[in-house]
């Protein structure tokens, strides 16, 4: 029975069928589907790391692949060449002996251009002046007439290479009626960067030249000033109606330091911006926020990130603007907005407003060492379940995913963190993270109290993941919960770089009946052995059943792990050579007395699998 063409096409373009699979089938099958042939030849990548065993970055290897491709395309009754629309030349053009004008049919790109009349996209990992000159000449000779997308040269190459600018600009002029992606320089108010000499300025395409490209869809802009969001419209106005994507790369006036980037998606024909992707090297300002709310009311996807350190003069946003901006964000279906700086006053009320307004499923709390007065950073990521729900301010907005993060920049955080956690305790939080995503020099350990632990364990009913990073638990063992409430079932419980006593952890274990995976990370494990001759890493959770215990210790030296459960006691030794090997108790005691391995003492009710960097062990 023959499958329908539509079904065959779905099978061949699915990720389950790779190009390597198709090539092997091509060699072994008696009959060959035209649909499979189309999928195989539509895009040719001479630098495909998965397809080729030889290092794809070797220029000669890519040139040899081009030879084989041309031989295949010139076989009798082979019409595959008509399917080819995209060719990536890989690193072939960095081969120092490569001759663009060569008449050798096995290495000439000109022959590929002749054989494949439907090529619309050519890319290469190595852009050179000769590459663009070759494309220009081929088009004048009647080839590459359907070419629409040509890879833009790298910014760093353009700044110092007059010949590259010259050849790229000439290529743009030649393909101006069909090309759909263009790189331009916008000097803004600062003029051209000092790295670009005056004779080069005539070679550079600027936003004023955009109207000469009637089919432009994608625009890359190299700018030499801090981009102001209200300036985005000028790029749209200078272009014709096909523009869909704008990417702006900001640099300093020397063309050296990256100052950030902006990516814009435009919906035609109204020139409505529906996607905005921004990266600045400084916190967003109040002027930028106000401009965004006033000018981009139809966004469907908004991303903002700060690519750089926080300096001594952050841009604090006033409370009224923050509340207005949050309501603006709640109406956008997809948001990833990071690091809004605000004053610490009123942070509790702001968090309560967020908890009431939108369904937050992940909460992260962390702290940084204050550098210029007490402040707070908030970040919000969400995907709305239904955009219409955002229009009703009296009803909490439903989300498929929503993460809210608060970073407090002050010394004493426990009281504020308790208030923040209390704001979410009756909501549907599924994942709670106490501690930073990345530990930095100015990251502060969170000194949490028993009251804060009780807020989490007594109120977060839907919690399935609880992660502690750089957390210092109460030192007084008697403060641990002795009269536990409802016992928790978690998918993930994680302790990363934490300070917690075995006795306190043992009492805390009373609150966790079942945990699918326990992760225990301590990158400073060697400190245990520098400070004590016979110290053990003790993880005592006798009342908890685990499916997996994953020890995230560095692979500095072997580990001696003792697992004690309600029914058995086993010893395990790790090594690079043998992975995890079970020991008899006699051998375990012998290795233990030798004191030449890290020692881990794990007590739990039951466990199925123990995992380390050396491998895993089924208990």
C-alpha positions as CSV (number, residue, x, y, z in Angstrom):
1,X,0.0,0.0,0.0
2,X,1.4,3.4,-1.0
3,X,1.3,6.1,1.6
4,X,-0.2,9.5,0.6
5,X,2.4,12.1,-0.4
6,X,1.4,14.4,2.4
7,X,2.1,11.7,5.0
8,X,5.4,10.8,3.3
9,X,6.6,14.4,3.4
10,X,5.8,14.6,7.1
11,X,7.8,11.5,7.7
12,X,10.8,12.7,5.8
13,X,10.9,16.2,7.2
14,X,10.5,15.0,10.8
15,X,13.5,15.1,13.1
16,X,13.4,11.3,13.5
17,X,14.7,10.9,9.9
18,X,18.1,12.5,9.4
19,X,19.9,13.3,6.2
20,X,22.3,10.6,7.0
21,X,19.4,8.1,7.2
22,X,18.2,9.3,3.8
23,X,21.6,9.0,2.2
24,X,21.9,5.4,3.5
25,X,18.4,4.6,2.2
26,X,19.4,6.1,-1.2
27,X,22.2,3.6,-1.5
28,X,20.1,0.5,-0.5
29,X,16.5,1.1,-1.8
30,X,15.4,-0.2,-5.1
31,X,12.9,2.5,-5.7
32,X,13.2,6.1,-4.5
33,X,10.5,8.6,-3.5
34,X,10.6,12.0,-5.2
35,X,9.5,13.5,-1.9
36,X,12.5,12.0,-0.1
37,X,14.8,13.2,-2.9
38,X,13.3,16.7,-2.5
39,X,14.0,16.7,1.2
40,X,17.5,15.4,0.8
41,X,18.6,17.9,-1.9
42,X,16.5,21.0,-1.0
43,X,19.3,22.3,1.4
44,X,22.9,21.3,0.9
45,X,25.3,21.9,3.9
46,X,29.0,21.1,3.1
47,X,29.8,21.8,6.8
48,X,27.3,19.5,8.4
49,X,29.0,18.1,11.5
50,X,26.5,15.2,11.8
51,X,26.5,14.2,8.2
52,X,30.3,14.1,7.7
53,X,32.9,12.2,9.7
54,X,35.8,14.5,8.7
55,X,36.0,17.8,10.6
56,X,33.7,20.1,8.7
57,X,36.0,23.1,9.5
58,X,38.7,21.7,7.3
59,X,38.5,23.7,4.0
60,X,39.9,20.9,1.8
61,X,37.3,18.5,3.2
62,X,34.5,20.8,2.2
63,X,36.0,21.3,-1.3
64,X,36.1,17.5,-1.7
65,X,32.4,17.3,-0.7
66,X,31.6,19.9,-3.4
67,X,33.4,17.6,-5.9
68,X,31.3,14.6,-4.9
69,X,28.1,16.7,-5.0
70,X,28.9,18.0,-8.5
71,X,29.6,14.4,-9.7
72,X,26.3,13.3,-8.4
73,X,24.4,16.2,-10.0
74,X,25.9,15.5,-13.4
75,X,25.0,11.8,-13.5
76,X,22.6,10.9,-16.4
77,X,18.9,11.2,-15.6
78,X,19.6,12.9,-12.3
79,X,17.3,15.8,-11.8
80,X,18.1,16.4,-8.2
81,X,19.9,19.7,-9.0
82,X,16.5,21.3,-9.6
83,X,15.5,20.8,-6.0
84,X,18.5,22.6,-4.6
85,X,17.5,26.0,-3.1
86,X,20.1,26.5,-0.3
87,X,23.8,25.8,-0.2
88,X,26.1,26.3,2.7
89,X,29.7,26.2,1.5
90,X,31.1,25.7,5.0
91,X,34.7,26.6,5.4
92,X,35.6,25.8,1.8
93,X,36.3,29.4,0.8
94,X,39.0,29.7,3.5
95,X,41.1,27.2,1.5
96,X,44.0,29.4,0.6
97,X,44.6,27.7,-2.8
98,X,40.9,28.0,-3.8
99,X,40.5,29.7,-7.2
100,X,37.1,31.3,-7.8
101,X,37.7,31.6,-11.5
102,X,38.9,28.0,-11.9
103,X,37.4,26.0,-14.7
104,X,37.9,22.7,-12.9
105,X,34.3,21.4,-12.8
106,X,34.9,19.5,-9.6
107,X,35.7,22.5,-7.4
108,X,34.1,25.5,-9.2
109,X,31.2,27.2,-7.4
110,X,30.4,28.6,-10.9
111,X,29.4,25.1,-12.0
112,X,27.1,24.7,-9.0
113,X,25.5,28.0,-9.9
114,X,25.1,26.7,-13.5
115,X,23.8,23.3,-12.4
116,X,21.3,24.5,-9.8
117,X,19.2,27.3,-11.4
118,X,16.8,27.5,-8.4
119,X,19.3,28.5,-5.7
120,X,17.9,31.2,-3.6
121,X,20.2,31.1,-0.5
122,X,24.0,30.9,-0.3
123,X,25.9,31.0,2.9
124,X,29.5,30.4,3.9
125,X,31.5,30.4,7.1
126,X,34.3,32.4,5.6
127,X,33.3,35.7,3.9
128,X,35.9,37.2,1.7
129,X,35.9,40.1,-0.9
130,X,36.3,37.5,-3.7
131,X,33.2,35.6,-2.6
132,X,31.0,38.7,-3.1
133,X,32.8,39.6,-6.3
134,X,32.1,36.1,-7.6
135,X,28.4,36.3,-6.8
136,X,28.2,39.7,-8.5
137,X,29.9,38.4,-11.7
138,X,27.8,35.2,-11.8
139,X,24.6,37.3,-11.7
140,X,25.8,39.4,-14.5
141,X,26.6,36.3,-16.5
142,X,23.0,35.1,-16.1
143,X,23.3,32.7,-13.2
144,X,21.9,32.9,-9.6
145,X,18.9,34.8,-10.9
146,X,16.7,33.6,-8.1
147,X,19.2,34.4,-5.3
148,X,17.4,36.1,-2.4
149,X,19.4,35.5,0.7
150,X,23.2,36.0,0.9
151,X,25.1,35.8,4.2
152,X,26.2,39.2,5.5
153,X,29.9,39.7,6.5
154,X,30.8,39.8,10.1
155,X,30.8,43.1,11.8
156,X,34.5,42.8,12.9
157,X,35.6,42.0,9.4
158,X,33.8,45.0,7.9
159,X,35.3,47.5,10.3
160,X,38.9,47.0,9.1
161,X,38.5,45.7,5.5
162,X,37.9,48.2,2.8
163,X,37.9,45.6,0.1
164,X,35.2,43.6,1.9
165,X,33.0,46.7,2.1
166,X,33.6,47.4,-1.5
167,X,32.7,44.0,-2.8
168,X,29.7,43.6,-0.5
169,X,28.3,47.0,-1.5
170,X,28.8,46.2,-5.2
171,X,27.0,42.8,-4.6
172,X,24.1,44.7,-3.0
173,X,23.8,47.0,-6.0
174,X,23.8,44.0,-8.4
175,X,21.1,42.1,-6.5
176,X,19.1,45.1,-5.3
177,X,15.9,44.0,-7.0
178,X,15.8,40.5,-5.6
179,X,17.9,40.4,-2.4
180,X,15.9,40.1,0.9
181,X,18.5,40.6,3.6
182,X,20.7,43.6,3.9
183,X,23.4,44.8,6.3
184,X,23.7,48.6,6.7
185,X,25.5,51.0,9.0
186,X,23.7,53.8,10.9
187,X,26.2,56.3,12.2
188,X,23.4,58.1,14.1
189,X,24.7,61.3,15.7
190,X,28.2,60.1,16.3
191,X,29.3,59.9,12.7
192,X,31.1,56.9,11.4
193,X,33.3,55.0,13.8
194,X,37.0,56.0,13.9
195,X,37.9,52.6,12.5
196,X,36.2,53.5,9.2
197,X,38.3,55.9,7.1
198,X,36.6,58.6,5.0
199,X,37.3,57.0,1.7
200,X,35.3,53.9,2.9
201,X,32.2,56.0,3.7
202,X,31.1,56.0,0.1
203,X,31.1,52.2,0.1
204,X,28.7,51.9,3.0
205,X,25.0,51.3,2.7
206,X,23.1,53.4,5.3
207,X,19.4,53.4,6.2
208,X,18.9,56.3,3.7
209,X,19.6,53.7,0.9
210,X,17.0,51.2,2.0
211,X,14.4,52.2,-0.6
212,X,16.5,50.9,-3.4
213,X,15.8,47.3,-2.1
214,X,12.1,46.7,-2.9
215,X,11.9,43.1,-1.6
216,X,13.9,43.5,1.6
217,X,12.6,41.3,4.5
218,X,15.4,41.2,6.9
219,X,17.6,44.1,7.9
220,X,20.7,44.1,10.0
221,X,21.9,47.4,11.3
222,X,25.3,48.2,12.8
223,X,24.9,51.3,14.9
224,X,27.4,53.5,16.8
225,X,25.3,54.9,19.7
226,X,23.1,53.7,22.4
227,X,19.9,52.7,20.6
228,X,16.8,54.7,21.7
229,X,13.6,52.7,21.2
230,X,11.7,55.7,19.7
231,X,14.2,55.6,16.8
232,X,13.0,52.1,15.6
233,X,10.3,53.6,13.4
234,X,12.9,55.3,11.1
235,X,14.1,51.9,9.8
236,X,10.6,50.8,9.0
237,X,9.7,54.1,7.3
238,X,12.8,54.0,5.1
239,X,11.9,50.5,3.9
240,X,9.2,49.3,1.7
241,X,6.3,47.1,2.8
242,X,8.1,43.7,2.9
243,X,10.2,44.3,6.0
244,X,9.6,41.6,8.6
245,X,12.7,41.5,10.8
246,X,15.2,44.2,12.0
247,X,18.3,43.3,14.0
248,X,20.3,46.2,15.4
249,X,23.8,45.7,16.8
250,X,25.1,48.6,18.9
251,X,28.8,49.4,19.3
252,X,30.8,52.2,20.7
253,X,32.3,54.9,18.5
254,X,35.5,52.9,18.1
255,X,33.6,49.8,16.9
256,X,35.2,47.7,19.6
257,X,32.9,47.3,22.5
258,X,29.5,45.6,22.1
259,X,26.8,47.9,23.6
260,X,23.8,45.6,23.0
261,X,21.3,44.7,20.3
262,X,17.7,45.0,19.3
263,X,15.7,42.5,17.2
264,X,12.3,43.5,15.8
265,X,9.7,41.5,14.0
266,X,7.2,43.5,11.8
267,X,3.8,42.5,10.6
268,X,2.7,43.8,7.2
269,X,1.1,45.7,5.7
270,X,0.4,48.0,8.6
271,X,4.1,48.0,9.7
272,X,2.9,46.8,13.0
273,X,5.8,45.5,15.2
274,X,4.8,42.2,16.9
275,X,8.2,41.0,18.2
276,X,10.8,43.0,20.0
277,X,14.1,41.4,21.2
278,X,16.3,43.9,23.1
279,X,19.7,43.5,24.7
280,X,21.4,46.5,26.4
281,X,24.6,46.8,28.3
282,X,22.8,48.8,31.0
283,X,19.5,48.5,32.8
284,X,16.5,49.8,30.9
285,X,15.5,53.4,31.6
286,X,12.2,54.8,32.5
287,X,12.1,56.7,29.1
288,X,12.5,53.4,27.3
289,X,9.7,51.8,29.2
290,X,7.4,54.7,28.6
291,X,8.3,54.7,24.9
292,X,7.6,51.0,24.7
293,X,4.2,51.3,26.2
294,X,3.3,54.2,23.9
295,X,4.6,52.9,20.6
296,X,4.4,49.1,20.7
297,X,0.9,48.2,21.8
298,X,0.6,45.2,19.5
299,X,3.5,43.1,20.6
300,X,3.1,39.4,20.8
301,X,6.6,38.6,21.8
302,X,8.9,40.8,24.0
303,X,12.4,39.9,25.3
304,X,14.7,42.2,27.2
305,X,18.0,41.3,28.8
306,X,21.0,43.2,30.2
307,X,24.3,42.1,28.8
308,X,26.8,43.5,31.2
309,X,27.5,44.2,34.9
310,X,25.4,46.5,37.0
311,X,27.2,49.7,37.6
312,X,27.0,52.3,40.3
313,X,24.2,54.3,38.7
314,X,21.3,52.1,37.9
315,X,18.2,53.5,36.3
316,X,15.5,53.2,39.0
317,X,11.9,53.3,37.8
318,X,9.2,55.0,39.8
319,X,6.4,53.0,41.3
320,X,3.6,54.3,39.1
321,X,5.5,53.5,35.9
322,X,6.4,50.0,37.2
323,X,2.7,49.2,37.9
324,X,1.7,50.5,34.4
325,X,4.4,48.6,32.7
326,X,3.5,45.3,34.5
327,X,-0.1,45.7,33.3
328,X,1.4,46.3,29.8
329,X,3.5,43.1,30.1
330,X,0.5,41.1,31.2
331,X,-1.2,41.7,27.9
332,X,1.7,40.4,25.8
333,X,1.4,36.6,25.1
334,X,5.1,35.9,25.3
335,X,7.4,37.9,27.6
336,X,11.0,37.4,28.8
337,X,11.8,40.7,30.6
338,X,14.8,40.9,32.9
339,X,16.3,43.2,35.5
340,X,14.0,46.1,36.1
341,X,15.6,48.2,38.8
342,X,13.4,49.7,41.4
343,X,13.6,51.1,44.9
344,X,13.2,48.6,47.7
345,X,10.3,50.5,49.3
346,X,7.0,49.0,48.3
347,X,8.4,45.7,46.9
348,X,6.1,43.7,49.1
349,X,3.0,45.4,47.7
350,X,4.3,45.1,44.2
351,X,4.8,41.3,44.6
352,X,1.2,41.0,46.0
353,X,-0.1,42.8,42.9
354,X,1.8,40.4,40.6
355,X,0.5,37.4,42.6
356,X,-3.1,38.6,42.2
357,X,-2.7,39.5,38.6
358,X,-1.0,36.6,36.9
359,X,-0.7,32.9,37.5
360,X,3.0,32.5,38.6
361,X,4.2,28.9,38.5
362,X,7.9,29.4,39.2
363,X,9.4,31.8,41.8
364,X,13.1,32.5,42.3
365,X,14.5,34.6,45.2
366,X,18.1,35.6,45.6
367,X,20.3,38.4,47.0
368,X,23.3,40.5,46.0
369,X,25.8,42.5,48.0
370,X,24.5,46.2,48.0
371,X,26.8,48.5,46.0
372,X,24.8,51.7,45.8
373,X,22.1,51.7,48.4
374,X,19.2,49.2,48.9
375,X,17.5,48.2,45.6
376,X,15.6,45.4,44.1
377,X,15.6,43.7,40.6
378,X,12.5,42.0,39.2
379,X,12.3,39.8,36.2
380,X,9.2,38.2,34.5
381,X,8.9,35.4,32.0
382,X,5.5,34.1,30.9
383,X,3.4,32.5,28.2
384,X,-0.3,33.3,28.4
385,X,-2.8,30.6,28.1
386,X,-5.2,32.9,26.3
387,X,-4.7,36.5,25.3
388,X,-8.3,37.5,25.9
389,X,-7.9,36.6,29.6
390,X,-5.5,39.5,29.9
391,X,-8.2,42.1,29.2
392,X,-10.1,41.3,32.4
393,X,-8.3,43.0,35.3
394,X,-10.5,41.4,37.9
395,X,-9.5,37.9,37.0
396,X,-6.1,36.3,37.4
397,X,-4.4,35.8,34.1
398,X,-3.9,32.1,33.3
399,X,-0.5,31.0,31.9
400,X,1.1,27.9,30.5
401,X,4.4,29.0,32.0
402,X,5.3,31.9,34.2
403,X,8.5,32.6,36.2
404,X,8.9,35.6,38.5
405,X,12.2,36.5,40.0
406,X,13.2,38.9,42.7
407,X,16.8,39.9,43.5
408,X,17.2,41.9,46.7
409,X,20.3,44.1,46.8
410,X,20.6,44.6,50.5
411,X,22.2,42.9,53.5
412,X,19.2,41.7,55.6
413,X,16.7,39.8,53.4
414,X,14.9,37.3,55.5
415,X,12.0,39.5,56.5
416,X,11.3,40.7,52.9
417,X,11.6,37.2,51.6
418,X,9.1,35.9,54.1
419,X,6.6,38.6,52.9
420,X,7.3,37.7,49.3
421,X,6.8,34.0,49.9
422,X,3.6,34.7,51.8
423,X,2.2,36.6,48.8
424,X,2.3,33.4,46.7
425,X,1.4,30.9,49.3
426,X,-2.2,30.5,48.2
427,X,-1.4,30.5,44.5
428,X,-0.4,27.8,42.1
429,X,3.4,27.9,42.5
430,X,4.9,24.6,41.2
431,X,8.6,25.4,41.4
432,X,10.4,27.4,44.1
433,X,14.1,28.4,43.9
434,X,15.9,30.0,46.8
435,X,19.2,31.3,45.5
436,X,20.8,32.6,42.4
437,X,20.9,31.0,39.0
438,X,24.6,31.7,38.7
439,X,26.8,32.2,41.8
440,X,28.8,35.5,41.4
441,X,31.4,37.2,43.5
442,X,28.7,39.6,44.9
443,X,26.1,36.8,45.5
444,X,24.9,36.7,49.1
445,X,24.1,33.5,50.9
446,X,20.5,33.4,52.0
447,X,20.2,33.0,55.8
448,X,16.7,31.5,56.0
449,X,14.7,31.0,59.2
450,X,12.5,28.2,60.3
451,X,9.5,30.5,59.8
452,X,10.3,30.8,56.2
453,X,10.7,27.1,55.8
454,X,7.3,26.6,57.5
455,X,5.7,29.1,55.0
456,X,6.9,26.9,52.1
457,X,6.1,23.5,53.5
458,X,2.7,24.4,55.1
459,X,1.3,26.5,52.3
460,X,2.7,25.7,48.8
461,X,0.2,22.9,48.1
462,X,1.1,22.4,44.4
463,X,4.9,22.6,44.8
464,X,6.7,19.8,43.0
465,X,10.3,21.3,42.7
466,X,12.2,22.9,45.6
467,X,15.7,24.1,45.0
468,X,18.1,25.6,47.5
469,X,21.2,27.3,46.2
470,X,23.8,29.1,48.4
471,X,21.4,28.8,51.4
472,X,22.4,28.8,55.1
473,X,19.8,26.8,57.1
474,X,19.2,27.5,60.8
475,X,22.1,26.4,63.0
476,X,20.1,25.6,66.0
477,X,19.0,21.9,65.5
478,X,16.2,22.3,68.0
479,X,14.5,24.8,65.7
480,X,13.8,22.0,63.2
481,X,10.2,21.0,62.7
482,X,9.4,18.3,65.3
483,X,5.7,18.2,64.8
484,X,5.4,17.9,61.0
485,X,2.4,18.9,59.1
486,X,1.4,17.4,55.7
487,X,4.2,15.4,54.2
488,X,5.4,16.5,50.8
489,X,5.8,14.5,47.6
490,X,8.3,16.3,45.3
491,X,9.6,15.6,41.8
492,X,12.9,17.4,42.6
493,X,14.6,18.5,45.9
494,X,18.0,20.1,45.4
495,X,20.7,21.4,47.8
496,X,23.4,23.3,45.9
497,X,26.3,24.9,47.8
498,X,24.3,25.0,51.0
499,X,25.2,25.0,54.7
500,X,23.0,22.6,56.6
501,X,23.7,20.4,59.6
502,X,23.0,16.6,59.4
503,X,20.7,16.8,62.4
504,X,18.6,19.7,61.0
505,X,18.4,17.9,57.6
506,X,17.3,14.7,59.4
507,X,14.4,16.5,61.1
508,X,13.6,18.3,57.8
509,X,13.3,14.9,56.2
510,X,10.1,14.3,58.3
511,X,8.3,16.7,55.9
512,X,9.3,14.8,52.7
513,X,7.7,11.4,52.3
514,X,8.7,10.8,48.7
515,X,11.2,12.7,46.4
516,X,11.7,11.5,42.8
517,X,15.2,13.0,42.6
518,X,17.5,14.5,45.2
519,X,20.4,16.6,43.9
520,X,23.2,17.4,46.2
521,X,26.0,19.7,44.9
522,X,29.0,20.9,46.7
523,X,31.9,22.1,44.5
524,X,34.0,22.9,47.6
525,X,33.9,19.3,48.8
526,X,37.7,19.3,49.2
527,X,37.4,21.8,52.0
528,X,35.9,19.1,54.2
529,X,39.2,17.3,54.0
530,X,41.5,20.3,54.3
531,X,39.9,21.2,57.6
532,X,39.5,17.7,59.1
533,X,41.5,14.5,58.9
534,X,38.6,12.1,58.8
535,X,35.5,14.2,58.0
536,X,32.5,12.8,56.2
537,X,29.9,14.5,54.1
538,X,26.8,13.5,56.0
539,X,23.4,13.6,54.2
540,X,20.8,12.2,56.7
541,X,17.2,12.0,55.5
542,X,16.0,8.8,57.2
543,X,12.2,9.5,56.7
544,X,12.3,10.1,52.9
545,X,12.1,7.6,50.0
546,X,14.0,8.6,46.9
547,X,13.9,7.3,43.3
548,X,17.3,8.9,42.4
549,X,20.0,10.4,44.5
550,X,22.4,12.5,42.3
551,X,25.6,13.5,44.0
552,X,27.0,16.5,42.1
553,X,30.5,16.4,43.5
554,X,33.5,17.4,41.3
555,X,35.6,14.5,39.9
556,X,38.8,15.4,41.9
557,X,39.4,12.0,43.5
558,X,37.4,8.7,44.1
559,X,34.4,8.7,46.5
560,X,33.5,6.2,49.1
561,X,29.7,6.3,49.5
562,X,27.7,4.5,52.2
563,X,24.0,4.2,51.7
564,X,21.9,3.2,54.7
565,X,18.2,2.5,54.2
566,X,15.5,1.1,56.4
567,X,16.3,-2.4,55.2
568,X,19.9,-2.5,54.1
569,X,23.3,-0.9,54.1
570,X,25.6,-0.9,51.1
571,X,29.0,0.5,50.3
572,X,30.0,2.0,46.9
573,X,33.4,3.2,45.6
574,X,33.6,5.5,42.5
575,X,36.5,5.7,40.1
576,X,37.1,6.9,36.6
577,X,38.1,3.4,35.5
578,X,35.3,1.3,37.1
579,X,32.5,3.8,37.5
580,X,30.5,2.8,40.6
581,X,31.4,-0.5,42.1
582,X,29.7,-2.2,45.1
583,X,31.9,-3.2,48.0
584,X,31.6,-5.8,50.7
585,X,31.5,-4.3,54.2
586,X,34.9,-5.6,54.9
587,X,36.4,-3.9,51.8
588,X,34.4,-0.8,52.6
589,X,35.9,-0.6,56.1
590,X,39.4,-1.1,54.7
591,X,39.0,1.7,52.2
592,X,37.4,3.9,54.9
593,X,40.4,3.4,57.3
594,X,42.8,4.2,54.5
595,X,41.4,7.7,54.4
596,X,42.4,8.4,50.8
597,X,38.9,8.9,49.3
598,X,36.2,11.4,49.8
599,X,33.6,9.8,52.1
600,X,29.8,10.3,51.8
601,X,27.4,9.0,54.4
602,X,23.8,8.9,53.0
603,X,20.9,7.8,55.2
604,X,17.4,7.5,53.7
605,X,14.3,5.4,54.0
606,X,14.8,3.8,50.5
607,X,16.4,4.6,47.2
608,X,16.4,3.0,43.7
609,X,19.4,4.7,41.9
610,X,22.6,6.5,43.0
611,X,24.2,8.7,40.4
612,X,27.5,10.6,40.3
613,X,29.8,12.1,37.7
614,X,31.4,8.6,37.4
615,X,28.1,6.9,36.5
616,X,25.0,5.4,38.2
617,X,24.3,2.4,40.4
618,X,21.1,0.5,40.9
619,X,20.6,-0.2,44.6
